[in-house]
Amino acid sequence: MGCSSCSSGGGTPKGCKNNGTCSSGGCNKLEVYDWLANIALPAGQAPYDIVEVRFKNARKAFYRNASNLTLQIGDLVIVDTAPGYDVGVVSVVGELARVQVKKKAPNFKAMEARKIMRIANQEEIDKWIKGRSLEKDLMTQSRVLAMNLNLDMKISDVEYQGDLSKATFYYTAEGRVDFRQLIKDMADKFRVRIEMRQIGSRQESSRLGGIGSCGRELCCSTWLTDFRSVSTSAARYQQLSLNPQKLAGQCGKLKCCLNYELDMYLDAIKSFPKTDTKLHTEKGDAFHIKTDVFKRIIWYAYPGEMGTIALSPERVAEIKKLNKDGVKPKDLLEFVKVEKVVEIGYQNVVGQDSVNRFEKSFVKKKRPNNKKRNPNSPSANAEVNAPKGNRPPNPGQAKGPNSGSKPDNALNTNQNKGNNRNNNPQGNTNAQS
């Protein structure tokens, strides 16, 4: 059964792919995969009668299946709220619900839990969908009423009960707010029971959703259910710049993802020396500049010098041991590990081409200036038979003042060719034609 915005009728979802941020409450938000569904129970063991039910956004609660209804994940059920009833979606059943109860509510008493009344029929589902469509307009009107009373609060979300007899308003405020008059005004205008519930900025972001700086949907609106405290020391251990604009999320607090890799950094830093450690040498005392945890490199520098010296934690430990024994090395450069750089030519290993593969294709080919001459041509024979002093200059040589004149032998050769043509009648015929 899909939500109201993606259902195509008959309980078949079209797939809005909003990932839980649709206005009707979310069809995939904080969903749970039942990895114990295909495991059969031991003989004689009754199925667990506690079921987890999900409501709008991230609100979940445990209810008791007293009537032994056959429930599956995604079924719409009617739960007892006393007074009235509410409509929710089954999120966890069976033995996985037992695990969730131990994790989230260790002091949960099954006999005191509210009951699941029945599976929702079509009339109750239509009424529930109607309430979801009225929530946006109801929130806009409530904000206007709060502004008229000059209340320092922000109403971020509204949730109608399944029977439309109660509306819960979620708001954020920095201090205590006296909203008694606001409740009276909203009860007179909306004709429903009003409940005001204050939430934090992180809970507000989880309910509204959004896109983080990483380009993905907010963790708190998709899968994160508990909010752990995040301090600035987490950013210091990871050597991040203490810029509040980069470290803060949409809620205005420090990002929850700062805690994801914190344990790895803490384990890696144990093998590094303290940052206030000074290395004593004959050249002077070197002090710490920065540390790269991934490359396992520590940079030190001498006072008054611009350059830095990169050392491994093992080398720093050796120098500290020498200083402890009263020995000062001459310079830290003696402990720098020199790595041999092996130049490897380009190899097309994964099907990638070279970056400069187009450079050769655009280079124009130079044409030779000397044209190929026919060895049987008269000019070639004239150059071969001519004396060295009367040979014509090469085309590549610089032309002198008399470069336009032809040699005498070449002129005589041309005259003989003309006389032969005049004496040959065949040649005259060709000339006339």
C-alpha positions in Angstrom: 0.0 0.0 0.0 1.6 3.3 -1.1 1.1 6.7 0.4 -1.5 9.1 -1.0 0.8 10.9 -3.4 2.1 7.8 -5.1 -0.9 5.4 -5.0 -2.5 4.6 -8.3 -5.6 3.0 -6.9 -6.2 -0.4 -5.6 -3.2 -0.2 -3.2 -0.6 -0.4 -6.0 2.1 2.2 -5.6 3.5 3.9 -8.6 6.8 4.8 -6.9 7.1 8.5 -6.3 10.8 7.9 -5.3 10.8 10.8 -2.9 12.5 8.5 -0.3 10.2 9.5 2.5 10.0 13.2 2.0 6.6 13.3 0.4 3.9 15.3 2.1 1.6 12.4 3.0 3.9 10.9 5.5 6.5 8.9 3.6 6.2 5.5 2.0 9.9 4.5 2.4 11.1 6.7 5.3 13.0 4.7 7.9 11.8 1.4 6.5 13.1 -1.8 8.0 14.2 -5.0 6.2 12.9 -8.1 7.9 15.9 -10.4 7.7 14.2 -13.0 10.0 11.0 -13.3 7.8 12.1 -16.6 6.2 13.2 -18.3 9.4 10.7 -20.7 10.8 10.0 -20.6 14.6 10.8 -23.7 16.7 8.0 -26.2 17.3 5.6 -25.1 19.9 6.7 -21.5 20.1 4.0 -18.9 19.6 4.7 -15.9 17.4 5.7 -12.6 19.1 2.5 -10.5 19.5 4.2 -7.1 19.7 4.2 -5.1 16.4 6.0 -1.9 15.6 3.7 0.7 13.8 5.0 3.7 11.9 3.1 7.0 11.7 3.8 10.2 9.9 7.5 10.9 9.4 9.7 9.1 12.0 7.2 8.6 14.7 7.0 4.9 15.7 5.4 3.0 18.6 4.9 -0.6 19.8 1.4 -2.1 19.9 0.1 -5.5 21.0 -1.6 -7.8 18.5 -4.2 -9.1 20.9 -6.6 -10.4 18.2 -3.9 -12.5 16.5 -4.3 -10.8 13.2 -2.3 -11.9 10.2 -0.2 -8.8 9.7 2.6 -8.1 7.2 4.9 -5.2 6.7 3.1 -2.3 5.0 -0.4 -3.1 6.2 -2.6 -0.2 7.4 -4.0 -0.9 10.8 -6.3 0.9 13.3 -4.7 1.4 16.7 -6.3 2.4 20.0 -5.4 6.0 21.1 -8.1 6.5 23.8 -9.9 8.6 23.0 -10.4 7.8 19.3 -8.2 5.8 17.0 -5.3 6.4 14.7 -4.1 4.9 11.4 -0.6 3.6 11.1 1.6 1.4 8.9 3.1 -1.9 10.1 6.9 -1.6 10.0 8.2 -4.6 12.0 6.6 -7.9 12.9 7.7 -11.2 14.3 11.0 -11.9 16.0 12.5 -8.8 14.6 10.1 -6.8 16.6 11.4 -8.6 19.7 14.9 -7.3 18.8 13.6 -3.8 18.3 11.8 -3.8 21.7 15.0 -4.8 23.5 17.0 -2.2 21.7 14.7 0.8 21.9 12.5 0.1 24.9 14.2 -2.2 27.4 11.6 -1.4 30.1 8.6 -2.0 27.8 5.8 -4.0 29.4 3.8 -6.0 26.8 0.6 -6.2 28.9 0.4 -2.4 29.3 0.8 -1.7 25.6 -2.1 -0.4 23.5 -3.9 -2.8 21.2 -4.2 -3.1 17.4 -8.0 -3.0 16.9 -8.3 -4.2 13.2 -7.0 -3.8 9.7 -8.1 -0.5 8.2 -11.0 -0.6 5.7 -11.3 1.7 2.6 -13.5 4.3 4.4 -11.0 4.7 7.2 -8.2 5.0 4.7 -10.0 7.7 2.7 -10.5 9.6 5.9 -6.9 9.3 6.9 -5.8 10.5 3.4 -8.1 13.5 3.7 -6.5 14.5 7.0 -3.0 14.4 5.4 -4.2 16.8 2.7 -5.5 19.3 5.3 -2.3 19.4 7.3 -0.5 22.0 5.1 -3.3 24.5 5.2 -3.7 23.9 8.9 -0.1 24.7 9.6 -0.2 27.9 7.6 -3.2 29.2 9.5 -1.6 28.2 12.9 1.5 30.2 12.0 -0.6 33.3 11.3 -2.3 32.9 14.7 1.1 32.6 16.4 2.4 35.7 14.7 -0.6 37.7 15.7 0.1 36.8 19.4 3.9 37.7 19.0 5.0 34.3 20.1 8.7 33.5 19.7 8.1 30.0 18.2 8.2 28.2 14.9 5.5 25.7 14.0 7.3 23.2 11.7 4.8 20.4 11.3 1.2 19.3 12.0 -0.1 15.7 12.3 -3.8 14.8 12.2 -5.1 11.8 14.0 -6.6 9.1 11.9 -10.2 9.9 13.0 -9.6 13.7 12.5 -10.5 14.5 16.1 -7.1 15.6 17.2 -4.2 17.6 15.7 -0.7 17.6 17.1 1.5 20.7 16.4 5.3 20.4 16.5 7.2 23.6 17.2 10.7 24.7 18.0 11.6 27.6 20.3 14.7 28.8 22.1 12.9 29.3 25.5 9.6 28.7 27.2 6.5 29.8 25.3 3.2 30.6 26.9 0.8 29.3 24.2 -2.4 29.0 26.3 -4.1 31.7 24.3 -2.9 30.2 21.1 -4.5 26.8 21.9 -7.8 28.5 22.6 -7.7 30.4 19.3 -6.8 27.3 17.3 -9.5 25.1 19.1 -12.2 27.7 18.3 -11.1 28.0 14.6 -10.2 24.4 13.8 -12.8 22.6 16.0 -10.4 19.8 17.0 -8.4 18.9 20.1 -5.1 20.6 20.1 -1.8 19.2 21.3 1.4 21.2 21.3 4.7 19.3 21.3 8.1 21.0 21.4 10.9 19.4 19.5 14.6 20.2 18.9 16.2 21.5 15.8 17.5 18.1 14.9 14.1 16.5 15.2 12.7 19.3 13.0 15.2 18.5 10.3 14.4 14.8 10.5 10.7 15.5 10.0 11.1 18.0 7.2 14.0 16.3 5.3 16.3 17.8 2.8 19.6 17.4 0.9 22.9 17.7 2.8 26.2 19.2 1.7 27.3 15.8 0.6 24.5 15.7 -2.1 22.6 12.9 -0.3 19.4 13.0 1.7 19.8 13.8 5.4 20.7 10.8 7.5 18.3 11.8 10.2 15.4 11.7 7.7 16.3 8.4 6.0 17.9 5.9 8.5 19.3 7.6 11.6 17.0 7.2 14.5 19.1 8.3 17.5 20.8 11.6 17.9 24.2 11.4 19.7 26.0 14.5 21.0 28.6 15.9 18.6 31.4 18.1 20.0 34.1 20.2 18.3 36.7 17.8 19.5 35.5 15.4 16.9 36.5 18.0 14.2 39.9 18.6 15.9 40.8 14.9 16.0 40.0 14.7 12.2 42.0 17.9 11.6 39.1 19.8 10.1 38.9 23.5 10.0 36.7 24.9 12.8 34.4 26.7 10.4 30.9 26.7 11.7 29.4 27.2 8.2 31.1 23.9 7.0 30.7 21.9 10.2 27.0 22.7 10.8 24.1 20.9 9.1 20.7 22.2 8.1 19.6 22.0 11.8 22.2 24.5 12.8 24.0 22.0 14.9 27.2 20.1 14.2 26.8 17.4 11.6 26.1 13.9 12.9 28.5 12.5 10.3 31.4 13.9 12.3 31.1 10.9 14.6 31.1 8.3 11.8 34.9 8.1 11.4 35.9 9.4 14.8 36.7 6.0 16.3 39.1 5.2 13.4 40.9 8.5 13.9 41.2 7.9 17.7 42.7 4.5 17.1 45.2 5.8 14.5 46.3 8.8 16.6 47.4 6.4 19.5 50.5 5.5 17.5 51.4 9.2 16.9 53.4 11.3 19.3 51.8 14.3 21.1 51.7 17.5 19.2 53.6 19.4 21.9 56.6 17.1 21.6 59.9 18.9 20.6 62.8 17.2 18.9 66.2 18.3 20.2 69.1 18.4 17.7 72.4 20.1 17.4 70.9 22.4 14.8 68.1 23.4 17.2 64.8 22.3 18.6 62.2 21.3 16.0 58.5 21.8 16.8 55.4 20.1 15.4 53.6 21.7 12.4 51.0 19.2 11.2 50.1 15.5 11.0 48.7 13.4 8.2 46.9 10.4 9.7 46.3 8.6 6.4 49.9 8.9 5.1 51.4 8.5 8.6 53.6 11.6 8.2 54.5 14.2 10.7 56.0 17.6 9.7 58.5 19.4 11.9 60.3 22.7 11.4 63.1 24.7 13.0 62.4 28.2 14.4 63.1 30.8 11.8 63.1 28.5 8.8 60.4 28.2 6.2 60.9 24.6 5.1 59.4 21.6 6.9 60.8 18.1 7.4 58.5 15.0 7.0 59.1 12.2 9.4 57.3 8.9 10.1 56.0 8.2 13.7 58.6 5.4 14.0 61.4 7.9 13.2 60.1 10.4 15.7 60.1 7.6 18.3 63.8 6.9 17.6 64.7 10.6 18.0 62.7 10.8 21.2 64.6 7.8 22.5 67.9 9.4 21.6 67.0 12.6 23.3 65.9 10.7 26.4 69.4 9.1 26.5 71.0 12.5 26.2 72.0 12.2 22.6 71.3 14.9 20.0 71.5 14.1 16.3 73.0 16.6 14.0 69.9 17.2 11.9 66.5 15.8 11.3 67.3 15.3 7.6 69.3 12.2 8.6 66.1 10.5 9.6 64.2 11.3 6.4 63.3 8.2 4.5 64.4 8.6 0.9 62.1 6.8 -1.5 63.3 5.7 -4.9 61.1 7.1 -7.6 60.7 4.7 -10.5 59.5 6.3 -13.7 57.0 4.1 -15.4 55.8 4.9 -18.9 52.2 5.2 -19.7 50.4 1.9 -20.0 46.8 1.5 -21.1 45.8 -0.9 -18.5 42.1 -0.2 -17.9 41.2 1.0 -21.4 42.0 4.7 -20.8 43.8 6.8 -23.3 46.6 9.3 -22.7 45.8 12.9 -21.9 47.8 14.2 -24.8 46.5 11.8 -27.4 45.1 14.6 -29.5 48.2 16.7 -29.7 49.8 14.7 -32.6 46.7 14.7 -34.7 46.6 18.6 -34.9 50.3 18.9 -35.9 50.6 19.9 -39.6 52.9 17.9 -41.7 55.6 19.9 -43.4 55.8 19.4 -47.1 59.3 19.1 -48.7 60.3 22.1 -50.7 62.3 20.1 -53.3 60.0 18.4 -55.7 60.9 15.1 -57.1 62.3 15.5 -60.6 62.2 13.1 -63.4 65.8 11.8 -64.1 64.9 11.6 -67.9 63.9 15.3 -68.1 66.2 17.6 -70.1 66.8 19.9 -67.2 68.1 17.0 -65.1 70.4 15.9 -67.9 71.6 19.5 -68.4 72.5 19.7 -64.7 74.4 16.5 -64.8 76.3 17.2 -68.0 77.0 20.8 -67.1 80.4 21.8 -65.7 80.6 22.5 -62.0 81.0 26.2 -62.5 77.9 26.5 -64.8 75.5 24.3 -62.8 72.3 26.2 -61.7 72.0 26.9 -58.0 69.9 24.8 -55.8 66.4 26.0 -54.9 67.3 26.0 -51.2 70.3 28.3 -51.7 70.1 32.1 -51.6 69.7 33.7 -54.9 72.2 36.2 -56.1 71.7 39.3 -58.3 72.0 37.2 -61.5 69.8 34.4 -60.2 67.2 35.1 -62.8 69.5 34.4 -65.8 70.0 30.8 -67.1 73.3 29.2 -67.8 74.7 29.1 -71.3 74.5 25.4 -71.7 70.8 25.4 -70.7 70.1 28.1 -73.3 71.9 26.2 -76.0 69.9 23.0 -75.2 66.6 24.9 -75.4 67.6 26.4 -78.8 68.5 22.9 -80.2 65.2 21.6 -79.1 63.4 24.4 -80.9 65.4 23.8 -84.1 64.6 20.1 -84.0 60.9 20.8 -83.7 61.0 23.1 -86.8 62.8 20.5 -88.9 60.4 17.8 -87.8 57.1 17.9 -89.8 55.4 15.8 -87.3 56.2 18.3 -84.6 54.8 21.1 -86.8 51.5 19.2 -87.2 51.3 18.8 -83.4 51.9 22.5 -83.0 49.2 23.4 -85.5 46.7 21.1 -83.9 
